[in-house]
Amino acid sequence: MAQQSDSAYVRENYTKIERKIPMRDGVKLFTSIYIPKNQSKKYPFLINRTPYTVAPYGEDKYKLSLGNFPAMMREGFIFVYQDVRGRWMSEGTFEDIRPQTLKKGKKDIDESTDTYDTIDWLIKNVKNNNGNAGIYGISYPGFYSTTSLPNSHPALKAVSPQAPVTDWFIGDDFHHGGSLFLMDAFSFMSGFGVPRPKPITPDKGPKGFKFPIQDNYRFYLEAGSVKNLKDKYFADSIKFWNDLTKHPNLDTFWKARFILPHLTNVKPAVMVVGGFFDAEDAYGTFATYKAIEKQNPSANNILVAGPWFHGGWVRSDGSSFGDINFGKTTSIDYQQQFELPFFKHYLKGEGDFNAAEANIFVTGSNEWKKFSAWPPKDVETKNLYLQPNGKLAFEKVGRTDSWDEYVSDPNNPVPYQDGVQTRRTREYMIDDQRFAARRPDVKTYQTDALNEDITLTGPVLANLVVSTTGTDADYVVKLIDVYPEDAPNPIPNPNNIIMGGYEMLVRGEILRGKYRNSFEKPEPFVSAAITKVNYALPDVAHTFKKGHKIMVQIQNSWFPLADRNPQKFMDIYQAEPGDFQKATHKIYHDTSNSSYIILSVLK
């Protein structure tokens, strides 16, 4: 019913026009514009540039709702939706995460110039505008929000990149720590990556991939390798998949697609938004905010981060996620206290917007906190040491000979989640890890029950000392909140969840071991040699409550979330099924070879 009433509201209160806006090189971008019918005042533009279609097409066909949530639509803006260059009804050639043009001639284009030209045309050609424009977008549209910042149009006053695609090699969507995020990359590119040689509407566009096996673990395992998957289902039809497999290391192809170095001289107000449990782009949220801060000390740039899945701040009420309840409608808080006031203030000059520098919802304690910086400055860095017999403690180990030894077999990889799924779930980011703790190839370490609350804010750094009989290995580190045995079950409890002993994933991340010293120059492991593997996990904000335990799990596969490592040094994109071999791993935890996790503990 809410959608029906929103749809009626759009028709009754907005006039829709469609225009093909010319860019500086002559290419025209298809743009849908919704103008408030009440012409008694002037309105700012609120722009969403997307590769996902501005449908429905036709000036008599209206979107069901405008903006990120109904209150934005009812506030009144000139809502602008644009198919980016080369997508759907726009002309030109599409390029994934298009590189910035460094030497701009009069006809040189990138996403920044396309945004500039769009705003310029809107200001001059749409009546009754107040001369101000804002841009927002989630995920890929978040990337297009970020690209509006370099050499921004003077009318652009407010920008909100939300879970922005930022770095497809280090930590967003397609790769994490140099390993291919197989499920996401394959399922996304099997539809999105199909070429569209001319402007086309979605009803005539390519359809999504139909999985022949409804169990994603089996489907990807039986494919045998990334190479087999490509040969069987894509051949050479998907350009970006071809590019991705031709560039296994961090080279000029990937570096050209890094937007962060270009975020200098930022003039509009910026509000970066994201979720701590965002399976797609948690990395991009924090990396974008930090890059703007570092490169623009005087920029008006703030961060809002909550307990959300991808887009959960506008796609749910934010009161719970997976099995975990947060006790507050965090998304409604966000919409009312941050997004709507942000755009009203900077685009309409109405109301105060007094947000803190970093506005963070801390899970566990389930409270909003305001910080003057992110990561917060008022923290104490503590090392949490792996100990013999599966223990974890803030004290260093006294023993001189202590390690755990086990075999990892890529032909029997550790699943990323319990149960059977067709598609990658979003809940895996916060799900119970008891299923993994039962496997012999997952090493589990936990503290005693905590005597007081411990709140972590900011990055988590893994410092492992390991050896392997192979010449390459992946390392997955998971930080987990273990609930007490007497933790009450939820009421109601339709899924029969047992919260006693629940192992809630707070943060997990993977590193492809050959990139332990450099993403540009991979190095083999020396078989059985003691080796340091250090890497950062994305930021966290979580309170481990008194009586809970902190757990760390370490494993060498996370399937089929990440592609399998053959455990030998090679171009994994060329691996054949026969290349995948068992290896014996050791994780060291003694006086001279300490494995530990560095935590930022809030004072």
C-alpha positions in Angstrom: 0.0 0.0 0.0 2.9 2.4 0.8 4.3 2.0 -2.7 0.8 2.6 -4.2 0.4 5.9 -2.3 4.0 6.9 -3.1 3.3 6.3 -6.8 0.1 8.4 -6.7 2.0 11.1 -4.9 4.7 11.3 -7.6 2.0 11.6 -10.4 0.0 14.2 -8.4 2.9 16.4 -7.4 5.6 16.1 -10.1 5.8 16.6 -13.9 8.1 14.3 -15.6 10.2 15.3 -18.7 12.9 13.3 -20.5 15.8 14.9 -22.2 19.0 13.8 -24.0 21.6 16.1 -22.5 24.6 16.8 -24.7 28.1 16.3 -23.3 31.2 18.2 -24.5 32.1 15.5 -27.0 28.7 15.4 -28.6 27.4 12.2 -26.9 23.9 12.6 -25.4 23.0 11.1 -22.0 19.4 10.1 -21.4 18.0 11.9 -18.4 14.6 11.7 -16.6 13.7 14.9 -14.7 10.8 15.1 -12.2 9.8 18.7 -11.5 7.5 19.7 -8.6 4.1 21.0 -9.9 4.0 23.6 -7.1 5.9 26.4 -8.8 5.4 29.0 -6.0 9.1 28.5 -5.0 12.4 27.5 -6.6 13.9 24.1 -6.1 17.4 22.6 -6.1 18.4 19.6 -8.2 19.0 16.2 -6.6 20.8 14.0 -9.0 21.3 10.3 -9.2 23.6 9.0 -12.0 23.3 5.3 -12.5 24.4 2.3 -14.7 21.3 0.4 -13.5 18.6 2.2 -15.7 16.4 5.3 -15.0 13.3 3.2 -15.9 10.4 3.5 -16.5 10.9 5.2 -19.9 8.3 7.5 -21.3 7.1 10.9 -20.0 3.8 9.3 -19.0 5.4 6.6 -17.0 6.5 7.5 -13.4 8.7 6.0 -10.8 6.9 4.6 -7.8 9.0 6.9 -5.5 11.6 9.6 -5.8 14.9 10.0 -3.8 16.2 7.6 -1.3 13.1 7.5 0.9 9.6 9.0 0.8 10.4 12.0 3.1 12.8 13.2 0.5 10.2 13.0 -2.2 7.7 14.9 -0.1 10.2 17.6 0.8 10.4 18.7 -2.8 13.4 18.7 -5.1 13.9 18.6 -8.8 14.8 14.9 -9.0 17.2 14.0 -11.9 18.0 10.4 -12.9 20.6 9.8 -15.6 21.7 6.7 -17.5 25.5 7.0 -17.5 27.4 7.0 -20.7 27.0 3.8 -22.7 24.3 2.3 -20.5 20.6 1.7 -21.4 19.2 4.7 -23.3 22.4 6.9 -23.2 24.8 7.1 -26.1 28.5 6.5 -26.0 30.7 3.7 -24.8 30.4 2.4 -21.2 33.5 1.7 -19.2 33.5 0.1 -15.8 34.8 2.5 -13.1 36.0 4.7 -15.9 39.5 6.2 -15.3 39.8 9.9 -14.8 41.1 11.9 -17.8 44.4 13.5 -16.6 45.1 16.0 -19.4 41.7 17.5 -20.4 41.3 18.8 -23.9 38.0 20.3 -24.9 36.6 16.9 -26.0 38.2 14.7 -23.3 35.6 13.1 -21.0 35.4 11.2 -17.8 32.6 10.8 -15.2 33.6 14.1 -13.7 33.1 16.0 -16.9 29.9 14.2 -17.7 28.5 15.3 -14.3 29.7 18.9 -14.8 28.1 19.1 -18.2 24.9 17.6 -16.9 24.6 20.2 -14.0 25.5 23.0 -16.4 22.7 22.0 -18.8 20.2 21.6 -16.0 20.9 25.0 -14.4 20.4 26.7 -17.8 17.5 24.7 -19.2 15.2 23.6 -16.4 13.0 26.4 -15.2 12.4 27.4 -11.6 15.6 26.0 -10.2 17.4 27.8 -7.3 20.9 27.3 -8.8 22.0 24.6 -6.4 22.6 20.9 -7.1 23.2 17.8 -5.0 24.2 14.3 -5.9 23.6 11.0 -4.0 23.9 7.3 -4.8 24.4 3.9 -3.3 27.0 1.4 -4.5 27.8 2.0 -8.2 25.8 5.3 -8.2 27.9 6.0 -5.1 31.0 5.9 -7.3 29.3 8.4 -9.7 28.7 10.6 -6.7 32.4 10.4 -5.7 33.4 11.3 -9.3 31.4 14.5 -9.2 33.9 15.9 -6.7 37.1 16.4 -8.9 36.8 19.8 -10.6 33.2 20.1 -9.5 30.6 22.4 -11.0 30.2 25.6 -8.9 26.5 24.8 -8.5 27.3 21.5 -6.9 26.8 22.2 -3.1 26.2 18.8 -1.5 27.4 15.2 -2.3 26.6 12.0 -0.5 28.6 8.9 -1.7 26.9 6.0 0.0 28.7 2.6 0.0 30.6 3.9 -3.0 32.4 1.5 -5.3 36.0 2.7 -4.7 38.6 0.1 -5.3 37.8 -3.1 -7.2 41.3 -4.6 -6.4 41.8 -4.0 -2.7 38.5 -4.3 -0.9 35.2 -3.6 -2.8 32.9 -6.0 -4.7 35.3 -7.9 -7.0 38.5 -8.4 -5.0 39.4 -8.4 -1.3 43.1 -8.5 -0.5 43.9 -9.6 -4.1 41.6 -12.6 -4.0 38.7 -12.7 -6.5 35.3 -12.4 -4.8 34.0 -15.2 -7.1 30.3 -15.2 -6.4 29.8 -11.5 -6.6 32.0 -11.0 -9.7 30.4 -13.9 -11.6 26.7 -13.3 -10.7 27.1 -9.5 -11.3 29.0 -9.6 -14.6 27.0 -12.5 -16.1 24.2 -9.9 -16.5 25.7 -6.4 -16.1 28.7 -7.2 -18.2 26.8 -8.3 -21.3 27.5 -5.8 -24.1 24.9 -3.3 -25.3 26.0 -2.0 -28.7 23.2 0.7 -28.9 20.7 2.4 -26.6 18.3 -0.1 -25.2 15.5 -0.4 -22.6 15.7 -3.1 -19.9 12.8 -5.1 -21.4 15.0 -5.7 -24.5 18.2 -6.0 -22.5 20.1 -9.2 -21.4 18.5 -11.4 -18.7 20.3 -12.6 -15.6 22.2 -15.8 -15.5 20.2 -18.9 -14.7 22.2 -21.1 -12.3 22.0 -24.8 -13.4 22.7 -25.9 -9.8 20.8 -24.2 -6.9 23.6 -24.7 -4.4 26.3 -22.0 -4.9 29.0 -24.1 -3.1 28.5 -27.0 -5.5 28.1 -24.9 -8.6 31.4 -23.1 -8.2 33.3 -26.2 -6.9 32.1 -28.3 -9.8 33.1 -25.6 -12.2 36.7 -26.6 -11.3 38.4 -23.3 -11.6 37.9 -19.6 -12.6 39.3 -20.5 -16.1 36.7 -23.3 -16.5 33.9 -21.0 -15.4 34.9 -18.4 -18.0 35.4 -20.9 -20.8 32.1 -22.6 -20.1 29.8 -19.6 -19.5 31.4 -16.4 -20.8 33.9 -17.4 -23.5 35.1 -13.9 -24.6 31.7 -12.1 -24.4 32.3 -10.2 -21.1 34.9 -7.5 -21.6 35.4 -6.7 -17.9 35.8 -10.4 -17.0 38.5 -10.7 -19.7 40.2 -7.5 -18.4 40.0 -8.8 -14.8 41.6 -12.2 -15.6 44.3 -10.5 -17.7 45.3 -8.3 -14.7 45.7 -10.6 -11.7 48.1 -8.2 -9.9 47.8 -4.5 -9.0 49.0 -2.9 -12.3 48.3 0.2 -14.3 44.9 -1.2 -15.4 43.7 -1.2 -11.7 45.6 2.0 -10.7 44.0 4.0 -13.5 40.6 3.1 -11.9 41.5 4.4 -8.4 39.4 7.5 -7.8 40.8 8.3 -4.4 44.0 10.1 -5.6 41.8 12.5 -7.6 39.8 13.7 -4.6 41.7 17.0 -4.1 40.4 20.5 -3.9 37.0 19.2 -2.8 34.5 22.1 -2.6 31.0 20.8 -1.9 29.8 19.6 1.5 30.3 15.8 1.6 28.5 13.2 3.7 30.0 9.6 3.2 27.5 6.9 4.3 27.9 3.2 4.8 27.3 0.0 6.8 29.6 -2.0 8.9 27.9 -5.2 7.6 27.9 -4.2 4.0 29.0 -7.2 2.0 29.7 -5.2 -1.2 31.4 -1.9 -0.3 32.3 -1.5 3.4 35.9 -0.8 2.3 34.9 2.0 -0.1 32.9 3.9 2.6 35.9 4.3 5.0 38.5 4.7 2.3 36.6 7.5 0.6 36.0 9.4 3.8 39.7 9.0 4.9 41.0 10.1 1.5 39.0 13.3 1.4 40.1 14.1 5.0 43.7 13.5 4.3 43.8 15.3 1.0 41.5 18.2 1.9 42.2 19.2 5.5 39.7 22.1 5.4 36.9 20.2 3.5 33.4 20.0 4.9 33.4 16.2 5.0 31.6 13.9 7.5 31.0 10.2 8.0 27.8 8.3 9.0 28.2 4.5 9.5 25.7 2.1 11.1 24.8 -1.5 11.5 23.6 -1.9 8.0 23.8 -4.3 5.0 24.3 -2.8 1.5 21.9 0.2 1.3 20.3 -0.9 4.6 20.0 2.7 5.7 17.2 3.2 3.2 16.2 -0.4 2.4 15.2 -1.4 5.9 14.2 0.3 9.2 17.6 -0.8 10.6 16.2 -2.3 13.8 17.9 -5.7 13.1 20.0 -7.6 10.7 20.3 -11.4 10.4 19.8 -12.8 13.9 20.9 -9.6 15.7 18.6 -7.0 17.1 19.8 -3.4 17.6 17.0 -2.1 19.7 16.5 1.1 17.6 15.3 1.8 14.1 18.7 3.0 13.1 17.8 3.7 9.4 14.9 6.0 10.4 17.3 7.8 12.8 19.7 8.2 9.8 17.0 9.5 7.4 15.6 12.0 9.8 18.8 13.2 11.5 21.3 13.1 8.6 20.3 12.7 5.0 17.2 14.9 4.8 18.7 17.7 7.0 22.0 17.5 5.0 20.4 18.2 1.6 17.8 20.7 3.0 20.6 22.7 4.7 23.1 22.8 1.8 20.7 22.9 -1.1 17.8 25.0 0.3 19.5 26.9 3.1 16.9 25.6 5.5 17.4 24.2 9.0 20.5 23.6 10.9 22.8 20.6 10.2 24.9 20.0 13.2 26.2 16.5 12.7 29.5 15.4 14.2 32.6 14.7 12.2 31.9 10.9 12.6 28.4 9.7 13.5 28.7 6.0 14.3 26.3 3.4 15.6 28.2 1.0 17.9 26.7 -2.5 17.9 26.8 -4.6 21.0 26.1 -1.6 23.2 23.6 -0.5 20.5 24.1 3.3 20.7 24.9 6.2 18.4 28.1 7.9 19.2 29.6 11.2 18.0 33.4 11.4 17.4 35.5 14.4 16.4 37.6 12.1 14.1 37.5 8.7 12.5 39.1 6.5 13.5 38.6 8.1 17.0 41.6 9.6 18.6 40.7 8.6 22.2 41.7 5.0 21.8 44.3 2.6 23.2 46.0 0.2 20.9 46.1 -3.3 22.3 47.5 -6.6 21.0 45.3 -9.6 21.4 47.7 -12.6 21.3 46.9 -16.1 20.0 47.8 -18.6 22.7 48.3 -22.4 22.9 45.1 -24.6 23.4 42.9 -22.2 21.5 43.2 -19.3 24.0 43.3 -15.6 23.2 44.6 -13.0 25.7 46.1 -9.5 25.9 49.3 -11.0 27.4 52.1 -12.3 25.3 52.9 -16.0 25.3 55.7 -17.2 27.5 56.5 -20.4 25.7 59.3 -20.7 23.1 57.7 -23.6 21.0 54.0 -23.2 20.3 52.0 -23.6 17.1 48.9 -25.1 15.6 49.3 -27.4 12.6 46.5 -28.5 10.2 45.9 -29.4 6.6 43.9 -27.2 4.2 42.5 -28.9 1.0 41.2 -26.5 -1.7 39.0 -29.4 -3.0 37.2 -29.3 0.3 37.2 -25.6 1.0 35.7 -23.9 4.2 32.2 -22.6 3.3 31.6 -18.9 3.9 28.2 -19.7 5.6 26.2 -22.5 7.0 23.5 -24.2 5.0 22.7 -24.1 1.2 22.2 -21.0 -0.8 21.7 -20.2 -4.5 23.1 -16.7 -4.3 25.5 -15.0 -1.9 23.5 -13.8 1.1 24.0 -10.4 2.7 23.6 -11.9 6.2 26.9 -13.8 6.1 28.6 -10.5 7.3 27.0 -10.9 10.8 26.1 -14.6 10.9 26.8 -17.3 13.5 30.2 -18.9 12.9 29.7 -22.1 15.0 29.6 -24.2 11.8 33.1 -23.1 10.9 34.5 -23.7 14.4 33.6 -27.4 14.0 36.0 -27.9 11.0 39.6 -29.1 11.6 40.9 -26.6 9.0 39.6 -23.6 10.9 41.7 -22.6 13.9 39.7 -21.0 16.7 41.0 -18.9 19.6 39.0 -17.2 22.3 39.4 -15.1 25.5 37.9 -16.0 28.8 34.6 -14.3 29.6 35.2 -10.5 29.7 35.1 -8.8 33.1 34.0 -5.5 31.6 32.8 -4.1 28.3 35.4 -3.6 25.5 34.5 -1.2 22.7 36.5 -1.4 19.4 36.5 1.6 17.0 38.5 1.7 13.8 40.7 -0.7 11.9 41.6 -4.2 13.0 45.1 -5.4 12.0 46.0 -9.0 11.7 49.7 -9.9 12.4 50.2 -13.6 11.7 53.3 -15.7 11.8 52.8 -18.8 9.7 54.3 -21.4 7.5 52.9 -23.6 4.7 54.2 -26.5 2.7 52.8 -24.9 -0.4 54.1 -21.8 -2.2 51.0 -19.7 -1.9 48.1 -19.5 0.6 45.1 -17.4 1.4 44.6 -16.2 5.0 41.1 -15.4 6.4 40.9 -13.7 9.8 37.5 -13.4 11.5 36.8 -11.3 14.6 33.8 -12.8 16.5 31.6 -11.9 19.5 30.8 -15.1 21.5 27.5 -14.8 23.5 27.2 -16.3 27.0 25.6 -19.7 27.3 22.6 -18.2 29.0 21.9 -15.5 26.4 18.1 -15.3 25.8 16.6 -16.4 22.5 14.7 -13.7 20.6 11.0 -13.3 21.1 9.3 -14.2 18.8 11.7 -16.8 17.5 10.3 -18.2 14.2 13.7 -19.5 13.0 14.5 -21.2 16.3 17.7 -19.4 16.8 19.8 -20.4 19.8 21.6 -17.4 21.1 23.4 -19.2 23.9 27.0 -19.5 22.6 26.2 -17.7 19.4 29.3 -16.7 17.5 28.4 -13.4 15.8 30.8 -12.3 13.0 31.9 -8.8 13.7 34.5 -8.6 10.8 36.2 -11.0 8.5 38.7 -10.4 5.7 41.0 -12.3 3.4 44.5 -11.7 2.0 46.0 -13.7 -0.9 49.3 -14.6 0.7 51.5 -13.9 -2.3 50.5 -10.2 -1.9 51.6 -10.0 1.7 54.5 -7.6 0.9 53.1 -6.0 -2.3 50.0 -6.1 -4.4 52.1 -5.2 -7.4 54.9 -7.8 -7.0 53.6 -11.1 -5.7 56.1 -13.4 -4.0 55.9 -17.2 -3.4 56.2 -18.6 0.1 59.3 -20.6 0.8 57.9 -24.1 1.7 57.8 -24.6 5.5 59.7 -21.3 6.2 58.3 -19.1 9.0 56.7 -16.1 7.4 54.9 -12.9 8.5 51.5 -12.1 7.0 50.2 -8.7 8.1 47.1 -7.0 6.8 44.2 -4.6 7.7 40.6 -5.6 8.1 37.9 -2.9 7.4 36.9 -0.7 10.3 34.6 -1.8 13.1 32.5 -0.2 15.8 31.4 -2.9 18.3 31.1 -3.4 22.0 32.0 -6.8 23.4 29.8 -6.9 26.5 30.8 -8.1 29.9 30.3 -11.9 30.1 30.9 -12.3 26.3 34.1 -13.6 24.8 36.3 -12.3 21.9 37.0 -15.0 19.4 39.4 -15.1 16.4 39.1 -17.7 13.7 41.8 -18.3 11.0 41.3 -20.4 7.9 42.7 -20.6 4.4 39.5 -20.7 2.3 36.2 -18.8 2.3 34.3 -20.5 -0.4 32.7 -19.6 -2.8 32.9 -16.1 -1.5 36.5 -16.0 -2.5 37.9 -18.1 -5.3 40.1 -21.0 -4.2 43.9 -20.7 -4.0 45.7 -23.8 -5.5 48.2 -23.3 -2.7 51.0 -23.1 -5.3 52.5 -19.9 -6.7 50.9 -19.2 -10.2 48.5 -17.1 -12.1 45.4 -18.5 -10.4 43.2 -17.3 -13.3 44.9 -19.9 -15.5 44.7 -22.7 -12.9 43.3 -26.0 -14.0 41.4 -28.3 -11.7 44.6 -30.5 -11.3 46.6 -27.5 -9.9 44.7 -27.4 -6.6 46.7 -29.2 -3.9 46.6 -29.9 -0.1 49.1 -28.0 2.1 50.0 -28.3 5.8 49.8 -25.0 7.6 51.2 -23.8 10.9 50.1 -20.8 12.9 52.8 -19.8 15.4 52.2 -18.3 18.9 55.3 -18.3 21.0 57.7 -15.7 22.5 59.7 -15.1 19.3 57.0 -15.8 16.8 53.8 -14.1 18.1 50.6 -14.0 16.1 48.3 -11.3 17.3 45.5 -9.0 16.3 45.9 -5.2 16.9 42.7 -3.6 18.2 41.8 0.0 18.8 40.1 0.0 22.2 37.9 3.1 23.0 39.0 4.6 26.3 
